[in-house]
Every structure is written in structure tokens, then in C-alpha cells.
Amino acid sequence: MDLESEALLGHWQDADIPVNDPDYLYSDEGVAVNLESDVLDSGAESSGSQTLEPQPFVKYFKGAAKVYQHSQTFQDRFNMDAYGAHHKENIYYPFASLQDWELGNFLLCLLLSMAAIDQFLGLELVKSLPLSFRTAKDLHGHAELLPAVPKWQYHVISMTHPTKKPLHLYWCDLLDCIKALFNHPHFAKELNLIPTCVYDTVDCTMWMYSKWMTGDAAWSMQSQLPDGAALLGIILSSNKTNITNMTGGRIAHLLLISLANVKVATRNKASSHAFLLIALLPIVDFLHPVKRMQSILEARLVHQCLDTILELLKQAACIGRMMSDLLGNLRYCFTPLASYIVDTPKACMLASKSTLDQLASIKCGPLNVEGYFDECSPFRLNGVFLPFWHNWPLANPSWFLTPKALHHWHHEFYDHDVWWCLRAVGTQELDFCFSVLQQLTMFQHFKDGISNLKQVTGRAQHDMQHYMVALIADAAPPGIVIAVRPLMDFRYLSQATKIDEAHCQLILNALKEFHDHKQESQSHQQVATSPMMDDDLDIRDPGVNEVDPHAVADDLWGPSRAVTDFFKKAQQVSSDIKVTRPLHTFLSTFVANS
């Protein structure tokens, strides 16, 4: 057993539970234990003259994350590898030494082509080093002897409508990925397995929200699970990415997975590798003559692929699976969907709150794409007849489609609020008001107004929001002002790092006030000069229509740095490497070396 595991086992004992301590891990009884030194820092003691502030009161979900028995530890599973006997003599096997491993790992992580690696290994200085590999082929052979990662597989998808090319779906076993995250040594002190209620005082009068495990979503899910079950919240994220630029220009949606139980500071670090690549969702061209129907078929394809890939997680969310953590503690785990991080158009494609009830009322068969879409139009549905989450227990789109502040709120301001104001006040009038504002050092000056701005950045939207309500106060109808102002309140109330129930009520009041006066924005349609205002702007914006006030306090919303870095790395691979092996075998090597 390694030193880290021994240190963890040595501290596996009951202790008092402090509030929000980042160095705590849950024991068999669900009690937090400190993994750091138990010696208190004398310098941290407060003097008698200082006034102690009221400490939050924490209530833990009783009976959650129970340990049923002791199973294999991480070190046990590592020693069960086919080359475990060699590891006892040389822990760096199949590499000869630490220096040998460091150089091999460095070359693999550089994502160089095999020719470039051979050129480097052919240098006279490198030849003089005692390396266990002399060619790129030898290096990749060593990498394939390392402890196994979840294996990739592929499946040919059949569709009811013809496509230009065959559909190949690549994915790996999701349960293996979840187990790898759950028992990984790096996350031993970073997993929260017990939902908590954090109150401002001992009287438990005000519930405070800061992380997913402190919200009522996790508490509600845990209450619907069997006694002693462990809640593992699943986070999914996908984005359209080039897979190969040099060999066919193939494009796919990369699907990543992580656990909501991992602390946000650790999960969002790219170096933590808390997000694992689990699938490549195909993107193809359908041969339907109507272009709008092609997009419907593409949306159906995404849901069909997700339904296939996520089947094992749905089963685990329904009946549970026994999984062991780093220390070999066997827990009864359930895997509901906690968050799906996507952009706004794809979020609208994935689900809406009342989709299942509305789909049940549609009589037309789904094979009749045009007729089915016509019956979906009154409900503003996209023509998908079987959402991927329809049989996923505890999956609720209003919970797992968490908002993104930049796209759902600040871009919504420019795409909707600004143009409502331009219509109500007049383009020339509002541009003039912005142009005569005094120029301030901290804010952008719109000398030519705002109606003809190009490539509007988030900073420009931020600065416009400071001025908008004051500029339209006496020029726009009162209903417009009343509709725009609560949306402004909503944006900034929702960005608090910690939100309590009183704060949630303020958010709900702002949304209610907006919906009470939103029709004023449609009743004042003036002639617009911008092409963006030629279309009828829909007041029912998804960013402000179905927002759960508790979800905005979660640590899940918005694409994390780890996700964006993974997509950038995939883009680099597609530019630098020519894939000469089957894609599913290449992906196994790529993920292992990431």
C-alpha cells in the first residue's frame, strides 16, 4: 500500500464536523473526519476581545453513504494488474526508471507524431541515455502495457431516414468511468457524499445554498433513495469539435462526464482530469428534401445516441450499483443526472420542463417527420419523440439544464432587452442618449450609440446594463421600464456566490414582476433600422422563463475551465496527428495519456 493510502487509513476515525472544511472525508457512519494534522494552530486562536460571529449550523442527511463492507482498495486493484509481479520489483514497469518514465510521459503528452518522436529519439545525445524505448512504436507499446483504462467500442446506428454516410457511434463503459473517478486517489479528500443543509443560525430559519450538495436538489434526490444509499450526481458536457483535420475532416460532439460530488475547485482544474471523455456523438447530413426536417432528424439522432450510451447509468440510477472507494469501502451508489453543460441552442433541443406530458398528447406517428413536427409546433417542441432522459430516474430538465450567466443572462440582455428598448424609445433617440454620456475611465463609451455595434463583447454588455434603465426611464412607456428593470435585478441577484431562501424569494419576485409586464414589450413595436429587429422577438426567452432560483447557486452552472481545456486539447490532436489506427483504439491511447 502506498504512503498516501496509509495516511488516509491512519486518520480514518470519527471527529466533530466543522463547516465547509475542504480537508474532510466521510467515514462509515457518514461523519466527516479530518485528514490533515489534528494539531490546532495557536496563531489562529482568537483573542478574548474579539467578538465571535454566529456560525452556520449544518444538518447532515442521516443514513446517507453507508459503508456496507470492506472491499478491494485502490492499491489492491492496482496490484491485480497483469503485470503486478513486475511492479513489485520496479514500480515504473514497463519503463526502466523514474527518468525513463518522465521522458516517455513527456513525449506522449506533447501529442507529437510518431515521425517526430523517432526523429527526437534518433539524436546522438538521446541515444546515449539508458532508455527502455528507442522508437515511437516501442514507446506506444510501453504505454499500452500501463494499467488499463475504460476500453472504447463502436456501434453502427441504423436510422429510419437515409444519410450520406454510415453512422458510427464511439463510446466507452460509463460505469467504469464513474468507478475510476470514485476510487481515484486524487479525489480521496475531494468527494462530498452526504447532502447537507446549511442554516444561518441554530434556529434553522434560513437555508443557505452554495454548492450542489448543499442544495435542495441533492437533498430531495437522497430522500427518494433507499436508506444508506450514496448519491453520485452525474455531470455531462458536450460540444462540437473537429476529430480529424488531416484525414477527412470528421466532426463529432465530444461527450464528457464528471461527478458533482467532487469539490468545484478541484473539478474545474484541468490538471485534475475530473472530466473524462466517454463518447463521440456523430454528426451527419440527412437526405431529407426539407432543410428544417434535417435539423429535426439530427436532434433525434443525438437523443438516440445518448439513450444508448447512458443506459448503464440509468440502470444504476434505478436499482443502484455497489462501488468501492479508494480505501475499499463498499457503498450502494445511485447515479442520477445532476447537470448537463451545453450551450443554449442545444439545451433547448435536449428538453423543456413539460415535454413528456405534451409528447404524450401528440397522435401523429414519429416516422411522419413533417406531420409530427406540425403537431409539436403549438407546444414549441423540436420534433424529438423520445428524449434521452425519459427513463432516467430523478432526471428533471429544470434541474440538470443549469443556466450559464454569460449566455443565458448577459447575452439575453443584448439579444432582447436592448432591442425592446430601441423599439420603444427609437433607434436614433437611444443612440443619441448613449453618445452624449460622460466618458468614464472604468466604462466603455458608446460614441456612435449601440444599434450598429459589431462583435459585442461581454464587457460591452456589462457596461450597457449600467446605463439602460436610467436612459429609458422618461422616454419609454412605463411598462417597458418595469419589464426591463426586474430582469436587471434578476441577473445580478443570481450571481451571488451564496444564496439563502430570502435571496431566492427576491429572484422569484424579480421574475414574477417581469412576467406580469412582459406583454408591454410586444405592444410597442416601432419601426427598427437594425436587421436584428426585423423578426418578431420572442418574449418567452428560455434564459428567464424556467430558471430555478436554487440552481443558480449551484457550483455546476457554466462550462468549467477543465471542459474547455479538454476541447482545446482535442482540437490540437486533430490538427497534429494523422490517425492510422482504428479510431476506437486510438481513443483508448489518447485518453490514457491525457
N, C-alpha and C positions, 0 to 999 in steps of 0.2 A: 504493500500500500504506500502511496506517495506521501510526502510530508504534508501537503495541503489537506488530504483526506484525514490523516491522523489528527491534524489540528482541529478540523471540523468535528471529528468524533470526540475529541477531548473536551470540547465545550458543549456537547450535546446534553444539556441539563436545564431544568426549569429556572426561570428568573422572572422578576417583575417586568411588566411590559411598559416601556416608555412610549411616548407619542412620536410617530414618524421617524424612528431611528433607522438610518439606512443600513446598519450593520446587524440586522436581526434576521433570524431564520426560525421557522416554525418547528416545534418538536412534536412528539407523538400525540400529546393532548391538545395540540393546536395552540400552545403557549409560545410566545416569542422568546428566543434565547440569544444572548449577546455572543457574537463570535470574535469580538475584539477583546482587548485587555479589560479585566474587571476592576482594575485599579483606577480610581477616580482622580482626575487631575485637580490637584489642590488649588491651582490657579483659577479654576473655573468656579470655585465656591463664591457665592455672592456674599457681600458684607451685610451686616445686620441693618445698616442704614438704608439699604436699597429696598424699594417696595416691590414685592413679588406680584407679578401679573397673574390673573386667573389662567390656569392651564386647561386646555381642552380635555374633555372626557371622552374616552374611547370605549366603544362597545363592540366586542368581537362576536361573530356568529358562532353560537355554541354548537359543538359537534361537527364542525367542518374539517375537512382534510385529515381524517383519522388514519392512523397507521395500522394496517391490519396484521402484517407480519414482516419479518426481515427477509429480504431477497438479496440478489446479487448487487454489489456495489459497482461503481464505475470502474474501479480498478480490477474487479473480478471479470467484468465483461471485456476489459482490455486484455487481460491475460488469456482469455478464451480464444483469442485470435489464432489463426492457423500457424502463425509464426511466433506464438507466445514463448516457446522454448528459446528461440534466438534472442528475444527481448530480455530474458533473464541474464544473458551474457553480455548483450550490447543493446542498451535501451534505444539506440538510434537506428537499429536494423530496419531496412536493408542498407542504410548508409553506414559508413565505417566509423564515423566520429561526429562530434558536435560540429566541427568546422566543415566537414563533408556535407552534413545536413543543411547547414546555414547557406552554403553556396548553392546547393541544389534547390532549396526553397526559394532563394533569391531569384534564380533563373526562371523557375516556374511561375513565380508571381509577376515577373516582368512581362509575361504574355508575349514572349518572343517567338518567332517562327523557328521550326526545327533547324532550318539552314543557318539562321543567325546564332543559335546555340552551338551548332557544330563549328561555326567559324570562331566563336569565342573559345571553345574547348580546344581548338587547334593551335592556339597561341603557345609559343615555346614556354612562356612563364607559367601558363596554366598547366601545361604538360608536366612540369616539374613538381606539381602538387600531388600529394598522396590521395587521389580521388578514387572513389569506387565506381565512377562512370566516366567514360571517355567520349561518348557520343550523345546526341539528343535522344536517340532511341533507347539507350541504356538508362538515361535519366527518367524518361517517361515510364520505363519498365519498373524502376525503383518506386516511382510514385504509385503505380498500380498495386504494389505489394504492401502499401500502408494500410492500416485498419480501414475496413470498408465503410463507405458512406451509402445512403439510400440509393439503390440502383434505379436507373431510368428505363422506361419502357415506352413503346409507342403502339398506337391503335389506329386503324383506318376507319374513319367515320363515314357512314352512309347517310345521305340526305335525300329527302323526297323531291328536291328540285336540283337540276343539273348544275354543275360548276365547271369552270375552265380547267381546273387541276384537281387531282385526288386530294382528299383531306387527311392529313396525318396529325394526330394528337400525341404529343410527347408529355409524359408526366412521371413522377416517382411516387412511392408509397408515402402518403401523408402521415400515417401513424408512426412510421419510422422517423420522419422528420420531427414530429412532436416529441417522441421519446428522446431523440437526440438533444432537443432543447431542454427538456425537463430534467435530464440527468447529466447535463454538461457541467463540468467543474467551474467554468467561468461564471455561471449563473447560480451557484450554490447559495450565495448570500443576497441574490438579487430577485428572488421569487417571493411574491406575496400570495399565499394560498388561502387565506381566510378573509372573507369580506368583513369590513368594519364600518361602524357608524361613528363619525367624529362629531361630537357636540361641543358647543362653545363653553358650556358650564356643566357641572354635575347634575343640574336640574333637567338636562336633556331637552331643552326647549328649542334649540336651533341646530339643525343638521347642516354640517359644513361639507362641501364637496371639493375635492382637489384631484383625486386620481380615480381610475376606473374601479378599483377595489373598494373605494370609499363611497361610491355612488349607489343609488337605489336599484340600478340595473343589475349589478353583481349581487346585491342582497336579495333581490327578487328571484334571480335565477337560482341562487343557492337554496332558497326556501322551497323550490319546486323539485329539488334533487333528493335522493334518499339520504337518510341520516348517515353522517360520516363521509359523504362523497367529497371529492376535491374538484373544484371548479377551475377548468383551464380555458380561459377566454381566447378564442382564435381571432387573429388579425390577418386579413388578406389585403393584398395590394397588387394592382396590375397597371401596366402602362404599355403602350405600343412602342416597339423597339425593333431596330434592324438586327436580324440574326446573322446574316452574311451579306457583306457588300461586294466581295470579290468573286463569289460563286453563286450567282443567281439573284442577288438582292432580295433574299427572303425576309419577310416581316412577320412578326407574331406579337401577341400580347404576353409579356412575361408576367407570371403569377408568383407572388412571394407570400410567405407565411411566417408568422411570429406568434408569440404568446403575450396576451395583455397582462399576465401576471408578472412579467419582467418589468422591473422599475424603469420608468421612462428615460431617466438619464443614461442608463446602460443600453436600453433598446435602441435609442436614437444615435448611438455611436456606431459609425461604420466599422470600426475596428473590432466591435463586439461580435459581429456576424450573427446578430439576433434575427435577421430576416434570411430565410432560406428560399432558394429558387425551387419551385415544385412543379411547374408546368409551363408549356408553351402553347398558348391558345392560337389556333390557326386563323389567318385572315385570307379569305379567298374572294374571288369575283363570281357571283351567281349569273346565270344566263337568262334571268327573267327579263322580259322586254321593258317593264316599267321600273324606272330607277328607284322610286320610293319603295317598291316592294323588295328590291335588292337589299336595302338597308334593314328591312324587317327580317328578311331571311338571315342576314348577318347577326342581328340581335338574337334570333332563335338559336343560331349556331353557338354563340357564346354561352347561352344558358344550358344548352345540351352538353357542351364540353364541361362546364362547371359541375353539372349534375353528375357526370361520370367520374370526374376527378375527386369530388368531395364526398362520395358515397361512404367511404370508411369513417370519415369524421361524423357524418350524420348518424351512422350506426353507433358510434361511441357516444354521441350526444343523447341517444335514445336509451341504450342499455348500459353504457359505461364500459370502460376497459381498465384492467389492472396495470399500473405502471409504477416503476421504481425510480426513486430519485438518486442523486449522487451517492448517498450513504446507504442505499439498499432498502430504504423504507418503502414498502409496497402500499400504494394508495389507489382508491377506487375513483377513477378520473372520468369526468364528463367534458365534452368539447363543444359547447355552444358557440355561435358566431358572435363575437363582440364588436368587430369593426371591419368594414371593407373600405379601404382608402382608394378612391378613384376620383377622376375629375367630374365636373358637374354633368356634362352630357351623358357619360357612362352611368353615373348614379341614377339619372332619370331613366336610362334604359334598363337598369337592374330591377328597380322596384318602386312602388309607391305604397302608402300605408294601407289602402283598402283594395289592393289589386285582386286578391284571391276571391273576395266576395263579388267583385264586379265581373271577373272572368267566369264565375260560375253561372252568371245570368246570360252569357252570350250563347246563342243557339247555333250559329253557323259553325261548320267544321273547320278546324285549323288548316287543313290541306287547301282549302279555298282561301288563298292568302288575301286577295283583294276584298272578298266578301267579309272575311273575318276582321280585316282592318277597318272596314266601314262600320261594323258593329262596335268596334273598340273606340272609334273616334269620339262618340258622345262622352265616354269616360276618360278621354285624354290618355288612353293606353297606347303602347307602341306595337301591339300585334303579337307579343310573346304569349303563348298559350300555357306554358308550364314554367314558371320561374324556378331557378335552381334551388331556392330556399323553401319551396313549398312544403317539403317533408323534413326540414331541418328543425328539430325541437328547439324551442325557446328563441328561434330566429325572428326578429321583428325589424323590418326596414327602418322604422323610425328610431331604432337604437343603433343598428350596425352601420347605417349610412351617416356617419358623423360629419358635421359641417367643417368646411375649411374657410378660415376667416378671410383670406385674400380673395378667393374666387366666389364664395357664396355671399359675402357681405360687402367687401370694398369694391369688387368689380360690379356687383349688383348696383351699387350707388351710381357708377358711371353709366352702366348699360340701361338703367331705368330711371332713377331719381333725377339725374341731370336732364334727361330728355323730357320728363314730365314738366320740369321747371322751365325749360326752353319753350315748350309749347304754351304753357300758361302765361309766362311773362313776355315772351317774344325773344327771338334769337338776337336781334340787334340790341335790344334793351339789356338783356342779361350779359351779353358780351361787353357792352359799354360799362356796366357796373363792375365787372371783374377788371377791366382795363384801367379804371381810374382809382383802384385801391392803392393805398400807400404801400410802397415796396418795403418789405421787411426782410431782415437777414435770414431768419430761420424758415421762411416760407417762399415757395415759388411765386413769381409774379407773372400773371397771365396778361401780358400787354396787348395781345390780339384777341382776348376772350377765350372761350372754351369750346365753342361749337365746331371749330375746324382743327382741333388737336389731332395729331398723329402719334401712334405708338405711346399711348398714355400709360405711364408707369404707376406703380402703387404709391409712390411718393406724391405724384401729382394728384391722384385721387384723394390721398390723405389731406393735402393742402386745400383742395376744393371743398372738402367736407367742413372745414373750419369756417368757411365764408358763406356757404349756401343758404342756410336758414336766415341769417341776418339780411342777405341781399334780396331775398324774395318776400320778406315779411310784409312790406307795404305794397308790393307790386302784384303778387299772385293772389288769387282768391283764398279766403281763409281755409277752405277745405284742403287745398293743395299744401299749404303751410303745415296744417295739422297732420297730414298724411306723411310728409317728409320728416318732420321733427321726431316723431317716435321711432322711425327707422334709424335715425342717427343715434338716439338713446340706446336702441337695441344693439347696435354694432359695438358700442363701447362698454356697455354693461356686460356683454358676453365675453369680453376679452380679459376679465378678471382671472387671476391665477387660482384663486379660491372663491367659491360661490356657496353661500348658505341659502336656506329656504326663503328668507326675506329678499335676497338678491334674485332668486328665481321668480318670485312674485313680481318684482319690478320688471323683469324681462317679459313675463307674460302680459303685464299691463301695457307695456310698450307695443307689443304685437297686437293686442286687442284694440288699442286706440288706432293703430294703423288700419286694421281691417274694418273698423267702424267708419272710416273716412276714405277708404281707397277708391270708392266709386267717383269721388270728386276728380281724381286724376284722369278718368275716362270721359268725364262730361265736359272737359275744357280742352278740346282738340283744336289747336290753332295751326295755321299753315307753317310748315317747317322747311328749312332750306337744306338740312342735312339729310343725306340718303338714309342714315340710320333711322330717321323718323318717318320714313315712308310706310313702313309696316306698322301694323297695329301692335303696340307693345302690350304684352300680356301682364296684367297686374298680379296674376297668380304666380308669382315667382317662387320656384322651389326653395330658394335660399331663405325665405322669410315666411313660408306658408306652413311648413310642417317641421319646425325646429323644436326639439325637446330641450327645455331650459337646463335639464340636468346633463345632457350630452355635451353641451359647450364647456362644462367644467372638467370633462374627462381629459386624460393625457393621451387620447387616441386620435383626436381630430388633426387633420392636416398631414401631408406627406412628410415623413421624418427624413433627416439627413441620410440615414442608413439606406432608405429606399432609393432616394435619388442617386446616391453614390453607386448603388448596385446597378442601376440602369445605365449610368455613365460607363461603368466598367464593361458592361455587356456591349455597349456601342464601340468601345475601344477594341474589344475582342473581334467584333465583326469587321473592323477596319484593318486589323493587323494579321489575322490568321486565316488561312485557307483551310477549310475543313475537308480533310481527305479520308476521314473515317466516318462510319455511320453516326448520325447526329446524336442518337441516344447514348452511345459510348463516349463521344466527345464531351457531352454534357456532364457525365459522371466524373470525368477527369477535371473539367473546368470547375465544377462545384467543389471537388475535393481540395483543389489548390487555391480556392478563393479565400 
